[in-house]
Amino acid sequence: LPEARGAPLVLLYLLGLRALVHVSHRQLLSQPFAAGLHDFSAPRAREYLDNITAIGPRTVGSPENEVLAVNYLLEQIRAIERESTDVHKISVDIQRPTGSFSIDFLGGFTSYYANITNVVVKLEPQNGAEHAVLSNCHFDSVPNTPGASDDAVSCAVMLEILNTLSKSSEPLQHAVIFLFNGAEENILQASHGFITQHEWAKSIRAFINLEAAGVGGKELVFQTGPENPWLVQAYVVAAKHPFASVVAQEVFQSGIIPADTDFRIYRDFGNVPGIDLAFIENGYIYHTEYDTSDRILTDSIQRAGDNILSVLKYLATSDKLAKSFEYRHGNVVFFDVFGLFVLAYPARVGTIMNYVTAAIAFLYLSKKLLQPKTRAIHNLKKLFTAFGLTLISWVCALVTVLIVAVFISVIGRSLSWYSHFHVSVFLYGTAAATKLILVHTLAKKFFYKNMNEHYLGDIFFDASLMIWSIALAVITQMGLCSAFVCTLWVAFPLLAKLMIHKEFSQKGATMKFVILYMLGMFVPYLYMMYLSWTVFEMFTPIMGRSGSEILPDVVLAGFIVVSTMILSSYFINFIYFVKSTKTTLITLTTVFVVTLILVCSGIFFPYSSDAANPKPMRVFLQHTSRRFHDLDGNVVKSDSGIWINGFDYNGISHITPHVPEVNDTIRTPCEEQAPFCGLPWILPVHFMFRLRKSRVAGRVVFRRKLAAVTISHTSRIHIPVSAGPSHMSLYVRPHEGSALSTWSLGDGRPVASLGGDYFVFYSHGLQATPWHFWIELTVPEKHSDGIVSLAIAAHYFFGEDQKSPQLYALSERFPNWTFSSGWSCTYDLFVF
């Protein structure tokens, strides 16, 4: 097959699949708003959303969150209650729990909360219900953002679902509990308070958690269970517009995404199974000031409402809900087929299917190798040579692309693709493809010189089949449900090979062979591109908020190389069919070189302030006042300044030209004797950032009384903390020879963070009592330098103390393509 016909055909084939994937991701399948009396109405939900976001940022402890948002929710719930039918009974409760727990998220820490707020609504039959399904959203937001997608839209959807269900004349078999929780952004505190302390929590047999990792689009089911395949089946049967993937579940639960949801709390502390959904589109503006209600399409709201309403109704009328623990028997493989429907089957069935598929492939390969027996050793050598060459080409491609990615990072052009994703494809995708083709072209020219092209094409197909069969067996053995992807890459190519084996045996590759071959590969290639699109849609924005210690170009380049390897695996044999790859190599190399030059020139600026589609750089600004005390309580050191952390690998390098006094040469020194380097971390994410501080000084003047700490020296150290703001962080470092044995927090067992220090995150709602806790240490006989260092930071996220004049003036000078989240804080270190 001449190159002029082969390469363009493959390219057109992949572009066609890409177009189909684009259509499937964009289709919403929801009817335009012809909502009947008992149908979900997106316009009504949008009205709720607009009103919630109009309140402004809803930080825990602020009047906006604890009073205004709560009052609005209660107002709407009471209006819904007045219009509900007689077959339903609605109960409302305001819960303000206090408690603490430890969590291994972000390196491990302990969380303490006091008097935070939950608005809980129970919809049940008039004669009551013993069992319930929970629907959870959170109405609080991170500071300085209206939080439309995260998570006001979910609360708006839940209000409309409550409204729709309450007006139905059909009674429910079980209760539906709607939890509007007011402290999720404080690392899942409100859900813990509810599931461990509220009396209604005992009746919950399953839950649906509504979350966001982006702004609108399709809501992805990315976690289910644990176990309980019947829950997935409920989604399969009930959801009108399904979008679900066990691959997303296993990626999320691996911990490589720096995020968590209330799903963890209900699973770990309530032992309740559930479904976790999240909007994933446009994660660039997630947790920023651009997360406004007008950016969420009404179609997205309608789609989410239709799905969740249908699933909740299904669960609330299911006989299985009452006996959910009896159906806890293994995991389930599930994935949607281009948003049309979901395939789901027990993992044990999937294991059998996977092993059978792998066995058939190995049987096919064995039969080929042993026929005729006299050439078995020869055939085996040829197969393993092709196998080795394929792996070598993959390693070469990976090493080459990673070298390019590191070079781009070193010269300061990281994230050039952040606002222009196609740049990463032109840069890393072409480099990977060029290296793959080059290795096999050289092998064909020098190693396989004058060998039959049909034989080479056939043997490299078998090598790819063997790689996928081994991967299928290994991943299945690891117990990963995602192994179904490998099954597709073994079953369909093998079936295609068997169907067109006559064309394979002909000399050369005819057009008929190419067409039949591509049709046979249609399913695995289309699904892989659909899955890859989802992965890149989620991960590309995450690279802009993953800290300054991770090289995002290396991560994305790795994803692109892996995708290229997978998509090229059954097209490698075309290199041996075509007469020449010269034109293809020249074209790919030209695209790579031109893109590399443009990237190095800085023409592709990472960030965008485009009003319609902003992709901002995220920066934290903390105006900090620090005081360090000695054993006698004397202040031995104090300072003040604005601590700046860029949220991505570029740090503040792009900001320096606009604010010259903020530059990379100014580093905050680590106070080695203090826990967490003597810095006021709001969460223990120190391992994600390079330390940096500006020269902008000026002590913070607070209008409110700061946290007061007093110590009682007994067998335990008792620490009352009073008059602090709604958010505080406690850091504990036992001195050498001392050990923190127990404390009054969590379950009494201290959990150390990365590095060995102990971190406690504290928050409270309105009218919280002073925080009082104790720690107990085992200590050496001699401890002249003290036994423990204890520091406390107070964070002012709202109100008149949030931004000092210096902080406000500095943030105003930042360019419009940045999103700067700023607040004032204090840090006090004590030695005891």
N, C-alpha and C positions, 0 to 999 in steps of 0.2 A: 504494500500500500504506500504510494508516494506520500511524502511528508505534507505536501500541499493539501492533501485531502484528509490525512489522519489527524494532525494536531488541531486544525480548526474545528473538526467534528467533535473532538473531545471537549474543546473549549466551549463550543455552542451547547453541547450537552450539559456541561456544568452550569453555564449561564442560564439555561432553561430551567434547571432544577432550582437555581437561586431565585428565579422569578416566581416559581410555584411556592417556594418557602415564604417569600415576601408576601404573597397574596394570603397564604394560610395564617400568617402572623397578624395581618391587618384586619382580616375578616372578624366581625364581632357577632354576627348571627343573631342579633337582637332586633326585635320588631320596633319600628319607630313608635313613639310614645302613645300608642293607642291603649292605654291602661284602663282596664275595666274596674269595677268596684272592688274585686278581690285580687287584682293584679298589682305587682310592684310598680310604683310610679317614680321614674327617675326625676321628673321635674320637682316633685314634692321633696325627694331626698336632696336634690340640689339646693332647695330653699333652706333645709336644715343645715347643709354644709356651709352655705354662704353666711348664715347667722352665727355659726360656731366660730368660723375663722375671723369674722368681723370683730370678735372679742379681742383678737390679737394673740401674741405669744402666751401660752398657758403653762408656765413653769410651776412645778409643785411648790406649794407654799404661798404663791402669789394670789392676790384677790381675784385676778382673772380666772385662775384655775379653780380655786377653792370656793369662790362665791358666784362669779358671773356665769361661768360655764355650768356649774351645778344647778344654779337657778334656772338657766335656760332649759337644761335637760328636764328638770322637774316640771317646768311649765308645759313643755311639749308632751311629756308622759301623762300628765293630768288631763290635757286636752284629748289625748288618745283614749284615755280611760273613760271619759265622759261619753264618747261616741262608740264604745265597744258594744258588742251584742251580748245578750243575756247568757249565752252558753259559756262565756269565758269569765274568769275572775282575774283581776290584775292587782298585784300587791307590790308596793314600793318600799324600799328600805335604803336609808343613808347609813353606810358603814364607815367608821373612822378607826381603823385598826392600828395597833402598835405591836411591833415584833422585830425579829431579826433572823437571818439565815446566812449560811455560807454557800458560795457558788464557785465553781472552777472556771468560770468565764474570765477572759482577759488575764490569764495567769493565776487567778484565784484570789478572792477577797471575801470579806464579810460585809453584809448590808444590814443596816439598822434603820427602822422607820418609826415615826411617831405621829399619830393622829392624821394620817393621810386619808384621802376620800375615795369611796366607791359609791356609785349610784346603781342600785340593784333592783331589777324589775322581774317579777315572776308572772307569767301568763299561764294559766292552768284551767282545767274544767271547773265548773261551779262546785262540784263535790270534791275537788282537790285531786292531787296526783302524788303517788309515792316516789316516782322516778322522774328525772328531768334531764334535758339536754341543755348545755350552756353555750351561749353565743357571746364572745368576748371582743371588745374594742377598747381603746384608751383615748380619752379626750385631752390628756395633757400633751404638751409639746416640748421639744428642746428649746432653750432660750433663743430669742431673737428670730424666731420663725413662726409663721401662722399655722404650720403643721396641717395643711389641707389633706395631703395624701397620708401623712403619718401623724395622726390616724383619724382626723376629723371625718373624712369621707366614709370610713368604716362605721363610725358612730351614726352618721347620717343614714347610711344604708340600714343599720339596725333599728333606728327609729321608724323608718318607713316599713320595715318588715314587721315590727311590733304593731304598727298602725294597720297593716294589711291583714295580719293574722287575727287581730282583735275584732275586726269587722266581719270576719267570716262566720257564717251560720253553722259551719261544721265544727263540732267539738274535737279537741285534741285528746289523744289517749294519755300522753305524758305532758308534764310541764315544760315550758321553754323559759329558761332564765337568761335575761339579758344583763350582762355586766358591763356597765360603762365605767371602766376603771381609771382612776385619776393619777396614777403614778407608775406608768410603764417605763417612761424614759429614765426614771431613777433606777434602772436595772431591775425591772420586774417586781417592784415592791408591792403594788396594790393587788396583783393577782395572788401573791403569796399571802397577803393579809386576808383575802377572801377565801381561798381554798383551805387554809388552815384554821380559820376562826369563825367564818359565817355559818350559821345553823343550816342555811339552804344548801351549803356545799355537800353535805352528806348525801343528798338525793341525786347528785349529778353522776350520770353513767357514761357520758360522752360530751365532747365539746367541739366547737368550731372557733378557731381564732383568726381574726381578721387583722392583717398587718400590711406593711408596705416596705419595699426596698427601692421604690421608684415612684413616679408620679403617673398614675392612671395606666391605661393599656389593659391587658388581660391579666386577671388574677391567677397566679400559678399555685397549684397545690404542691408544696415542696416538702411537707412532712406529714406523716400519718402514723397511727398506732400509739405506742409500740404494740406490735402484733395486731390483733383484732382485724382480720381481713374483711369482716362484715362491714366495717366503716368505709373502707375503700369501695366496697360493692355498693353501699348506699350512695356514694358520690357518683359512681358509674351509672347507676339506675336513674338518679334524680337530677343531676346537673344538666342543664339545657345546653350550655356552651362549655364543655370540659377543656381544661388545660392543666395537665398533671404529669409528673415525671418522677419515678423512683430514682433516676439519675440525680435530679436536683436534690432529692432527700439525702442521698448518700454523700453528695458534695457538701451540702450545708452541714450535715452532722459530722463531717470530717474535721471541722473547725478551721478550714482555710479561709472562710468568710468571717471577718471580724464583726459578727452580729449575733444576736440571740433574740428569742421572743418568749411570750408568756407560755407558749407550748411547753417549754422546759419545766416551768413551775407546776403546771397541772399534771404533767407526767411524773416528775420526781417527787413532789410533795403531796399530790392528791391521788396518785396512782390511777389517774383517769386517762383513757385513750381519747385521741382527738384528731382533728384535721387542721393543718396550718396553711393558710392562704395568704398571698401577698401580691400586690401590684409591683411589677418589676420594670416597667418602661420608664425611660428617661431618669435614671438614677443620678444624673449629673446635678439635679437641683433638690434632691432629697436632703432634708435637714438644712435647708438654706432659706433665705428670705423670699426666694422665688417659688416656694412651695405653696402657691395660692390656689384658691378654688377654681378660678377661671382656666387654669391649665389642665383640669381634669375633665375630659370629655363626658358629656351626658350619656353617650353610648357606653362608656366604661362603667358608669354608675348603674345603668340599666342592666348591663350584662352581669355585673357582680350581684345585683339585687335578685335577678332571676335565678341565678345559680344558688345563692345562699338560702333564699326563701324556699326553693324546691327541696334542698337537702335538709333544712330544718324541719319542714313539714313531713318529709319522709321519715326522719328519725323520731319525731314526736308522735308518729302513728305506727312505729315499728314495734313488733313483739320482741325483737332482739334487744332493744334498748334496756328493758327491765332485767335481762339476763346477760348483760354485756360481758361479764367476767367469764361466762361459760364458753364464750366464743374466742377466747384468747389462745389461738393455736397457730403460732408461726407468723412469719412475715408474708408480704404479698408483693408480687411484681406488677407494676402498673405504669402505663404510659398512654398519652393521648395520641391519636392518629390524625395529625394536622388539624387539631381542634374540632374534629367531626365527632369522634367518639373515643372512649377509653377502653383499652384492653387491660384486663386485670385477671391474675390467676395466682394461686398459692405458690409461695417460693419453693416449696418442696416439689411441686409439679414442674416449676421452671428448672430446678436442679436436674430432674430426670430428663427433661427435654434437652437441656444443654449437654449433658453427658452423652445422650443418644446421638445428638447432632455431631458432637466431636468424634464419637466412635465411628459413625458412618463416614466422616471425612477421612479419618485415619485408615479405615478399611479400604476406601477408594484409593488413597495414596499407596497403601501397601500392595494392593492388587496391581497397580500400575508399575510399581518398583520391581515386583517379582515376575513380571511378564516381559520377555521370557526369563526363565530362571537363570539361564546362562549369562544374562546381562544384569542380574540383580545388583551386584556390587557396583558395576559401572553406573547404573541408574541412581543408586543411592548416593554415590559420590557427586554426581551431577546435581541432584536435588539439594544436597547439603551445601554444595558450592553456591548455587543460586540463593539458597537460604542465607548463607553467610554474606554474599554480596548485597543482598537486600538490607540486611542489618547494618552492614558497613555504610551503605548509602544513607541510611537513616541517621547513623551516628555522625557522619560527615556533615549532613545537612544541619543537624542540631548544633554541633560545635561551631560551624560557620556562622549560623544565624545568631547564636548566643554571643559570639565574639563581636559581631556587628552591634548587637544590643548593648553590650558593655561599653563599646567604643562610643556609641551615641550618648550613653549616660555620663561617661567620663568627660566628654567635651561640653556637657551642659545642655544637650538638646533632648533630654528625656521628655516624654509625654507629647512629642510633636504630633502624634496621632489622636490626642485626646479630643480635639474638636473636629478632626478630620479622619475618621476611622479608616477610610480607603488608603490613607498614607501607610498604615501598618501593613496592609495587604501588599501594596506595591513595593514596600521596603523588605519586609521579612518573608512574605509569601513568595515573591519572585526569587529571593536568595535561596530559600529552601528548595523550590522547584528546580532552579538552575543547578544546584549541587546534586540533587537526586538524578536529574537527567544526565549531567556530566559524568558522574561515576559509572552509570550504566552504559553510556556511550563509549567511554574509555574501555570498559570491560568487553563490550561488543567488538571494538576495533582491535584490541591487542590480546585479550585473553580468549575470546571466542572467535577469533579470526577464521573466516571461511566455513563456519559451522552453519548448519541448516537453520534458517530463520524461524521456520515453523517449530522446530524442536526447542529452540531457545524460548520462544513465546510460550510454548506449552509448559516448559519446566519452570519458568518464572511465575506463571499462574499457579502452579502447584506449590511453589515456595511461599507465595502469599497465602494460599489456602492453609498451608501447614502453620504459618505464623499465627493466623487467626484461630486455628483449631487449638493450638497450644495456649494462646491467650484465653480462649473460652474455657478450657479445662482448669487453668490456674485461677482465673477470677471466680469461677463457680466454686472451686475448692476453698477459696477465701470467704465464701458465704455472701458475696455481694450480689444483690438483685440486679445490678446494672449489667450483669453478664448477658442479658438478653440482647444487648447491642451486638456483642460478638456473635451470638447465634444468627442474627440477620446477615452478618458478614461471612458466615460459613455456609449457611443453608442456601441462600439465593444464588451466590456465585457458583456453588457446586451444582445446583439445579440447572443454572444457565449453561455450565460447561457440559453437562450430560446431554442437554437438549441440542446443543450445536456442536457436538464432538466431531461430526463429519466435516463441518466447515473448518474446525480446528486442524483437521488432518490434511486439508488441502494446502498446497504450496502457496505461501503468501497469505495475506489477509484481504479478502474481497470486501466490497462495500456491503454485501449481504451479511457477511460475518460481523462487521463492525456494528451494523444496525441491530442485529439479533443479540449481540453481546451487550450492547448498551441497554437494550430493553430488559435483558436478564438482570442487569445490575441496577435497574431503576429504583427498586424498593430500598435497598440498603443505602444507596447514595442519596436519595431524596430524604430519607429519615435522618441520615447523618448531618446533612446540611441544615435541616430543621432544628436538630438538637444543637448543632454548633452555633446557629443564629441565637438561640436562647442563651447559651453559655456566654457568648460575646456581649449580648445585650445586658446581661447581669454584671459581668466582670469588668468590662471597660470602664464604666463610671466608678466602680469600687477602687480602681487604681488611683483615683484622685483623692481618696480619703483613707489610704492604707499606711500612712506614716512616712517618715523620711528615711527609714532604714531599709525599706524594701525597694529593689530596683524594678519599677513597673514595666520598663521596656523588656527586661529579661523574662518577667512573668508572661506578658502578652506574646512576646516572641516565641516562648515555649509553647503556648496554646496554639499559635499559628503553625509552628513546625509539626506539632502532633496532628493537627487537622490536615496538614498537607500530606503527612505520611499516610494517614488513614485514607484520604481521598485518592491518593496515587497508588495505593497498594495493588489494585487490580488493573491499573493502567500502565504499570511498569513494563509489562510484556509488549506494549505497543512500541516501546523504544527499539525492541529487537525486530519488530515487523517492518518499521518504516525504513526507507533507504538512507535517510539522513536526518539528523536532528540539528544541523548547523543553523538553519534559519530560526528555529525555536530558541536555541541557546542564545543567539545574538539578540533576538527580540527581548527575551527575559533579562539578559544582562544589561541591555540598554535601559530598560525600565528601572532596574535596580540602581544602576549608577546614577541616572538622572535624579531619581527620588532621593538617593543618598546625598547627592550634592545639594539638592534643595533643602533637605532636612538640616544638613550641616550649616547652610547659609542662614538658617533661622527663619525662613519664609513661612513655615507652618507654626504659628504661635499657638501654644497649647490651649489657651483659655479664650472664652468668648463672652462678651457682654451683650450680645444680640438679644434684644428685648423679647423676641418671639421664641428663641431657643438658646438661653444662656447656658454656658458651661464654665462656671466660676472656679477660681482657685479658692480653697478654704484656708483660713488663717485664724488661729486662736490668739487673742490678746488678753493678758492678765496683768492688771496693775497691782503689783504685789508689794506689801510691806512685811519684812521679816525681822524677827527678833530671836536671838539664840541665848538661852539662859544656862548658867553653870549649876553645879550641885547646890550652891547656896541660894539659888534663885536670882542671882544678879544677871543683868543683861550684859553679855560680853561682846556682842556684835549685833548690829542692826543695819538694814539697808532697805532701799526702795527703788523700784524700777518697773518697767513694762516688759514682761516676759512674753516672747513671741514664738509661736510654733506654727510652721507651715504644715499643712496636712498631707502633703505629698512629697515625693523625692526631691523635687526642685527646691524645697525649703522656701527661702525668701529671696532667692537669687534674682527673680524677675521683678521683685518689688524694689530692690535697691536703687535702680535708676530713678524711681519716683520719690523715694524717701531715703536719701543718701545715708542718713545716720543709722539706718537699719541695714546692716550688712552681715555677710557670713563670717567676717573676721571677729565679730563680737560674740563670744561664747559665754554662757553661764557656767562658771566652774562648779564641779560637783563637790558639795560639802561631804567629804568622805565619812565624817563622824556622825552624820545625820541620816536617818532613814530616808530612802528615796531621794538622795542627793540634796536634801534640804529644800525641795521645791514643792509648791502647792498643787500637786496633781489632783484633779477632780476624780479620776479613775486611775488604776494602776497600769497605765499604758506607756510607762517610761521606756520599755524596750522597743517601742515603735518610733521614737523620735530622737533626733540629735538635739542636744541642749543648746539654747540660744537665748540671748537677752539683748535688748536694745540699750543704748546709752540714755534714752529718754528717761529722766528721773523725776523726782517729785513724790513726796510722801502722800499716801492716800489719807484724806480726812473724812472720817465716817460720821454720819449724823446719828447713827444708832449705837447702842452699847455693844461692844464686841464680846466674843465668847470668854467666859471666865473659867479658869481651871483651878481646882484646889485638890490637894492630895491628903489622904489619911494614911499614915504609916502603920499598918498592922501586918498580920501574916499575909494579907492581900492588900494590893494597892487599890483604894477606892477613889474613883475619879468622877466627881459631878461636874458637868459642863453646862453652864447656864447662859441665857441671854444671847445665844448665837443666832445666826441667820438660818434660813430653811435648809441650806446645804453646807455640810462640813465634811472634812476628811480627817481621819485619825491614822497616824503612822506610828508603829511600835517596832523598836529594834532592841532585843535583849543584848546586853554586853557579853563579851567573851566569858564563858564559864556559866552564864545564866541561861535559862531556858523558860520560855512561856509555856506553862503546863496546862492551864485552864483559864477560862474567863466566863463572864456572864452573858456573852453574846452567842448567837446561833445555838448550836447544840452543845456548847461548852468546850468543843474541841477547836483550838485555834488553827486556822488555815493560813499558811504562809504564802505570800505572793512570789513571783519569780524574783530571785535575788536573795530571798530569805527574810525580808522584812514583812511585817504584817500590816495590812491595809483594811480600814473600816470606812465604808461609805455611809454617811448619815444624812437623813432628810426628815423634815416634819411639815405637817400642814399648819393650819391656824390653831392658835391657843394650845400649843403642845407644852407639856410640863418639862422642866429641865432634864437633860439627859444624864442619867447616872448609871455607871457600870463599874465593874471591878476586873482586875487581872491578877493572876497568881503566878509567881515565878519560883523556880528552884534556883538557888543562888549559891555561889562559892563562899567559903568562910571569909576570904579577904576580897573586898570589893571597894577599894579606895577610890576608884574612878566611877563609882555608881554601878547599878545593876541593869538599868534600862534607860534608853532614850525614848521619849514620847513627844510627838509633835502633833499639833492640830492646826488645820487650815480652815478658814471661814470664807465661803464663796458667796458673793452678792450678785445674784443673777437677775434681779429685777428691783424696781423702786429707785429712790433717789440716790442710793449709794452704789448703784450698778456701775456707772461710768464716771470716773473722775474727769475734771476738765482736761488734763493731759491726755488721758486715754481717748476721750472724745475727739480732741484736736488731732491726735495721731491717726485715728481710724478714718477721719474725714479726708486725710491726704492719700489714703490708699486708692489705687486705680479702680475704675468701675468694673473691671473684670474679676475683682476679688469679692469674696464674702467673708467679712471679718466678724467673728463672734467675740465680743469683748465683755469683760466684767472685772470688778475689783475683788481683791482677796487679801487675807492676812495669813501669816505663817508664824507660829510660835513653837520653839523647841525647848523642852525641859529635860533635865537629867536627874534621875532619882537613884 
